[in-house]
C-alpha cells in the first residue's frame, strides 16, 4: 500500500515524478510542478493531470489554457502539444501509460 501524501512529501525538485503505483501498463505518478515545463507532445498517449495541492495551468495548442485547482482533473489528448505551468509549487498526480516519455515523443 502507498500513501500519495507521504510520497508527495518526499518531493524535493520540480519535474521529477515518483511512481505511486502501476496497473495494467499505466503509472500513477506524483510530481511537483513549479515554473514552466517545455512544450511537448505525446503522439500516441493521453495524459491525465489531477491537482492534489496548490494550483497550476496547462497550456495547449488550439485550446484555451486550463487552470487547475485542488481536486480538478484534466486529460490532454494524444497528439496535442502542451505544457504545465505553476507560479508557485504545486503537487499533481499524473496518470499515463508506463512507456510515456516525460518530454513527449
C-alpha positions in Angstrom: 0.0 0.0 0.0 1.2 3.5 -0.9 0.2 6.9 0.6 0.2 9.7 -2.0 0.7 12.4 0.6 3.7 10.6 2.1 5.3 10.2 -1.4 4.5 13.8 -2.3 6.2 15.0 1.0 9.4 13.3 -0.3 9.5 15.5 -3.5 12.4 18.0 -3.3 12.7 19.0 -7.0 10.1 20.0 -9.6 9.6 18.0 -12.7 11.0 14.7 -11.2 7.9 12.5 -10.8 7.8 9.5 -8.5 5.7 6.4 -9.3 3.0 5.8 -6.8 1.6 2.6 -8.4 1.1 0.7 -11.6 -2.0 -1.1 -13.1 -2.4 -2.7 -16.5 0.6 -0.9 -18.0 -0.3 2.5 -16.6 1.6 4.5 -14.0 0.2 6.8 -11.4 2.9 9.4 -10.6 3.2 12.3 -8.2 5.1 15.3 -9.3 6.0 18.8 -8.1 5.1 21.5 -10.7 7.0 24.7 -10.4 7.7 27.2 -13.1 7.2 26.4 -16.8 7.8 22.9 -18.3 8.9 22.8 -22.0 6.3 22.5 -24.7 6.0 18.8 -25.7 3.6 16.3 -27.3 2.8 12.6 -26.7 1.9 11.3 -30.1 0.1 8.1 -29.0 -0.7 8.6 -25.4 -3.3 10.7 -23.5 -2.0 12.2 -20.2 -4.3 12.9 -17.2 -3.5 15.5 -14.6 -5.1 15.7 -11.1 -4.3 18.8 -9.0 -3.6 17.5 -5.5 -2.1 20.6 -3.8 -1.9 24.2 -4.9 -2.8 25.3 -8.5 -1.3 25.2 -11.9 -2.2 25.7 -15.6 -2.0 23.5 -18.6 -1.4 25.4 -21.9 -2.4 23.5 -25.0 -2.2 24.5 -28.7 -5.5 25.2 -30.2 -7.3 25.0 -26.9 -7.8 27.6 -24.1 -5.5 27.3 -21.1 -6.9 25.2 -18.3 -6.4 26.5 -14.7 -6.5 23.6 -12.3 -7.2 24.0 -8.6 -7.1 21.3 -5.9 -9.4 18.4 -6.9 -9.5 19.3 -10.6 -8.7 16.8 -13.4 -7.7 17.4 -17.0 -6.9 15.0 -19.8 -4.6 16.1 -22.5 -5.4 14.2 -25.7 -2.7 12.3 -27.6 -1.1 14.4 -30.3 -1.8 17.8 -28.5 1.2 20.0 -27.8 1.1 21.2 -24.2 3.0 22.4 -21.1 2.2 22.7 -17.4 3.0 26.0 -15.6 2.8 26.8 -11.9 3.6 30.3 -10.4 4.2 28.6 -7.0 5.0 25.0 -6.3 2.0 22.7 -6.7 1.6 18.9 -6.5 -0.1 16.9 -9.2 -0.9 13.3 -9.9 -0.3 12.1 -13.4 -1.9 9.0 -14.9 -0.3 7.8 -18.1 1.0 4.7 -19.9 4.2 3.4 -18.5 6.1 3.9 -21.8 5.1 7.6 -22.0 8.3 9.8 -22.1 8.3 12.8 -19.9 9.2 15.2 -22.8 6.9 13.6 -25.3 7.9 11.7 -28.3 
